[in-house]
Amino acid sequence: MESVFRVPDDEILLKKARKGDLDALETLYRAYEQPLFTLARRFCPRPQDAEEVVQETFLEVIRSLKGFRGDSPFWVWVRKVAASKALMRIREHGRHREEPLIDDADSGRPLPESLWQRPSAEADAERAALEKALSALSPTSRSVVWLHDVEGYTHDEIAELMGKTPSFSKSQLARAHERLRALLSPTVEALPCTQPSSSS
């Protein structure tokens, strides 16, 4: 997986951007364009959709920049805007197939953390297999997996982003984990199982 993206905290740049300084806005766009596209591709099957999500995200950021209070890091806020725009695009285009709810929303073991981040070269094939398995999920399920397992969103936060309930998020995640294990077997079974702390 790609490394976590970090932008230096430049309050002067943000102050200029809030005032509509075009050079500052362009600098922000150039800094965030690629990481936002990478994030959007986790949600959107087609590259052109991801590109439009990036454009929509920056339009929203420009409109809302004056109201950004800095309660959270700037990148966290921009990333949340992008995730919201990507999920909105999935809903609008109706290209997703909802996974049916399952009775036990907490069933299924979490995927091993080692599958997401393994530094050795021998993990390349496993990561490629994971990418292929993720692409087999519906956009909605893939989005929940990415938001929860990689981005660290709680089920309450995912529910707010998607306009659903926390139970929906939990159910989607459990079903997606079940499908990923089936697609990745015996890759997952060969890896040590870790139990990340549960989130609400």
GISULDA-V29749 format. One record per residue. N is the residue number from 1. RES is the residue in one letter. PHI is phi in whole degrees, 0 to 359 (999 if undefined). PSI is psi in degrees with one decimal (none if undefined). Layout:
# GISULDA-V29749
n=N res=RES phi=PHI psi=PSI
n=N res=RES phi=PHI psi=PSI
This chain:
# GISULDA-V29749
n=1 res=M phi=999 psi=156.9
n=2 res=E phi=288 psi=154.8
n=3 res=S phi=288 psi=158.8
n=4 res=V phi=294 psi=132.0
n=5 res=F phi=275 psi=133.4
n=6 res=R phi=225 psi=134.3
n=7 res=V phi=248 psi=134.9
n=8 res=P phi=305 psi=140.3
n=9 res=D phi=286 psi=102.5
n=10 res=D phi=242 psi=90.5
n=11 res=E phi=296 psi=-33.4
n=12 res=I phi=297 psi=-43.2
n=13 res=L phi=298 psi=-43.7
n=14 res=L phi=294 psi=-38.4
n=15 res=K phi=297 psi=-42.6
n=16 res=K phi=295 psi=-41.6
n=17 res=A phi=296 psi=-39.2
n=18 res=R phi=300 psi=-30.8
n=19 res=K phi=275 psi=1.0
n=20 res=G phi=89 psi=14.0
n=21 res=D phi=298 psi=117.6
n=22 res=L phi=295 psi=-37.3
n=23 res=D phi=295 psi=-40.6
n=24 res=A phi=293 psi=-41.9
n=25 res=L phi=296 psi=-40.4
n=26 res=E phi=294 psi=-38.6
n=27 res=T phi=298 psi=-43.5
n=28 res=L phi=297 psi=-43.3
n=29 res=Y phi=299 psi=-46.4
n=30 res=R phi=296 psi=-34.6
n=31 res=A phi=289 psi=-35.3
n=32 res=Y phi=258 psi=-12.4
n=33 res=E phi=306 psi=-53.2
n=34 res=Q phi=291 psi=-47.5
n=35 res=P phi=297 psi=-33.2
n=36 res=L phi=290 psi=-37.7
n=37 res=F phi=297 psi=-42.9
n=38 res=T phi=300 psi=-43.1
n=39 res=L phi=296 psi=-45.6
n=40 res=A phi=297 psi=-32.5
n=41 res=R phi=293 psi=-20.4
n=42 res=R phi=290 psi=-21.8
n=43 res=F phi=257 psi=-39.0
n=44 res=C phi=259 psi=125.5
n=45 res=P phi=296 psi=-32.4
n=46 res=R phi=255 psi=135.9
n=47 res=P phi=303 psi=-37.0
n=48 res=Q phi=295 psi=-32.0
n=49 res=D phi=293 psi=-40.7
n=50 res=A phi=297 psi=-40.0
n=51 res=E phi=298 psi=-40.8
n=52 res=E phi=292 psi=-34.2
n=53 res=V phi=298 psi=-41.9
n=54 res=V phi=300 psi=-46.2
n=55 res=Q phi=298 psi=-45.6
n=56 res=E phi=296 psi=-36.4
n=57 res=T phi=297 psi=-45.5
n=58 res=F phi=289 psi=-32.4
n=59 res=L phi=298 psi=-42.0
n=60 res=E phi=293 psi=-40.8
n=61 res=V phi=298 psi=-43.8
n=62 res=I phi=297 psi=-42.1
n=63 res=R phi=294 psi=-34.5
n=64 res=S phi=257 psi=0.6
n=65 res=L phi=299 psi=-37.4
n=66 res=K phi=295 psi=-26.1
n=67 res=G phi=270 psi=-2.4
n=68 res=F phi=288 psi=116.8
n=69 res=R phi=266 psi=-10.0
n=70 res=G phi=82 psi=19.9
n=71 res=D phi=296 psi=-28.4
n=72 res=S phi=230 psi=162.4
n=73 res=P phi=304 psi=147.5
n=74 res=F phi=304 psi=-43.2
n=75 res=W phi=297 psi=-36.2
n=76 res=V phi=297 psi=-42.1
n=77 res=W phi=294 psi=-46.1
n=78 res=V phi=298 psi=-41.5
n=79 res=R phi=298 psi=-38.9
n=80 res=K phi=294 psi=-40.0
n=81 res=V phi=299 psi=-44.7
n=82 res=A phi=296 psi=-43.2
n=83 res=A phi=298 psi=-40.6
n=84 res=S phi=296 psi=-43.2
n=85 res=K phi=295 psi=-39.8
n=86 res=A phi=294 psi=-43.5
n=87 res=L phi=295 psi=-36.9
n=88 res=M phi=297 psi=-39.8
n=89 res=R phi=295 psi=-40.7
n=90 res=I phi=300 psi=-45.0
n=91 res=R phi=294 psi=-45.0
n=92 res=E phi=297 psi=-40.1
n=93 res=H phi=275 psi=-11.2
n=94 res=G phi=58 psi=33.1
n=95 res=R phi=267 psi=2.9
n=96 res=H phi=257 psi=154.4
n=97 res=R phi=244 psi=114.2
n=98 res=E phi=295 psi=136.1
n=99 res=E phi=284 psi=137.5
n=100 res=P phi=297 psi=146.8
n=101 res=L phi=292 psi=147.2
n=102 res=I phi=244 psi=152.8
n=103 res=D phi=299 psi=-46.6
n=104 res=D phi=263 psi=96.1
n=105 res=A phi=292 psi=-18.9
n=106 res=D phi=258 psi=9.7
n=107 res=S phi=287 psi=156.9
n=108 res=G phi=90 psi=136.0
n=109 res=R phi=284 psi=146.0
n=110 res=P phi=298 psi=150.2
n=111 res=L phi=295 psi=142.3
n=112 res=P phi=303 psi=133.7
n=113 res=E phi=300 psi=-29.5
n=114 res=S phi=296 psi=-19.4
n=115 res=L phi=285 psi=-29.5
n=116 res=W phi=280 psi=-40.7
n=117 res=Q phi=226 psi=96.6
n=118 res=R phi=233 psi=119.8
n=119 res=P phi=284 psi=-21.3
n=120 res=S phi=288 psi=153.1
n=121 res=A phi=296 psi=-29.0
n=122 res=E phi=293 psi=-12.3
n=123 res=A phi=278 psi=-8.6
n=124 res=D phi=303 psi=-45.3
n=125 res=A phi=295 psi=-36.6
n=126 res=E phi=292 psi=-39.5
n=127 res=R phi=294 psi=-38.9
n=128 res=A phi=297 psi=-40.1
n=129 res=A phi=295 psi=-38.6
n=130 res=L phi=295 psi=-43.2
n=131 res=E phi=301 psi=-42.6
n=132 res=K phi=295 psi=-41.2
n=133 res=A phi=294 psi=-41.3
n=134 res=L phi=299 psi=-38.1
n=135 res=S phi=292 psi=-18.2
n=136 res=A phi=278 psi=-13.5
n=137 res=L phi=281 psi=160.1
n=138 res=S phi=293 psi=153.8
n=139 res=P phi=306 psi=-37.0
n=140 res=T phi=295 psi=-48.8
n=141 res=S phi=296 psi=-42.2
n=142 res=R phi=298 psi=-39.0
n=143 res=S phi=296 psi=-43.0
n=144 res=V phi=296 psi=-44.2
n=145 res=V phi=301 psi=-47.5
n=146 res=W phi=294 psi=-45.3
n=147 res=L phi=297 psi=-42.9
n=148 res=H phi=280 psi=-51.8
n=149 res=D phi=280 psi=-29.1
n=150 res=V phi=252 psi=-49.8
n=151 res=E phi=282 psi=-20.4
n=152 res=G phi=84 psi=18.7
n=153 res=Y phi=289 psi=146.4
n=154 res=T phi=278 psi=166.5
n=155 res=H phi=295 psi=-32.9
n=156 res=D phi=296 psi=-42.3
n=157 res=E phi=292 psi=-39.9
n=158 res=I phi=296 psi=-42.3
n=159 res=A phi=300 psi=-40.8
n=160 res=E phi=295 psi=-42.9
n=161 res=L phi=297 psi=-39.6
n=162 res=M phi=267 psi=-5.6
n=163 res=G phi=69 psi=32.0
n=164 res=K phi=237 psi=-169.3
n=165 res=T phi=259 psi=158.7
n=166 res=P phi=302 psi=-34.4
n=167 res=S phi=297 psi=-36.2
n=168 res=F phi=298 psi=-46.0
n=169 res=S phi=299 psi=-45.4
n=170 res=K phi=298 psi=-41.6
n=171 res=S phi=293 psi=-43.3
n=172 res=Q phi=299 psi=-42.1
n=173 res=L phi=294 psi=-44.5
n=174 res=A phi=298 psi=-44.3
n=175 res=R phi=293 psi=-39.3
n=176 res=A phi=295 psi=-41.8
n=177 res=H phi=300 psi=-41.0
n=178 res=E phi=298 psi=-45.2
n=179 res=R phi=292 psi=-39.7
n=180 res=L phi=296 psi=-40.6
n=181 res=R phi=298 psi=-40.6
n=182 res=A phi=295 psi=-40.4
n=183 res=L phi=288 psi=-32.0
n=184 res=L phi=268 psi=-12.6
n=185 res=S phi=301 psi=136.2
n=186 res=P phi=266 psi=15.4
n=187 res=T phi=302 psi=-48.3
n=188 res=V phi=293 psi=-40.2
n=189 res=E phi=297 psi=-26.8
n=190 res=A phi=279 psi=-11.1
n=191 res=L phi=264 psi=149.2
n=192 res=P phi=293 psi=136.9
n=193 res=C phi=273 psi=129.8
n=194 res=T phi=248 psi=154.4
n=195 res=Q phi=241 psi=88.4
n=196 res=P phi=297 psi=153.1
n=197 res=S phi=298 psi=141.9
n=198 res=S phi=286 psi=149.7
n=199 res=S phi=235 psi=151.4
n=200 res=S phi=273 psi=none
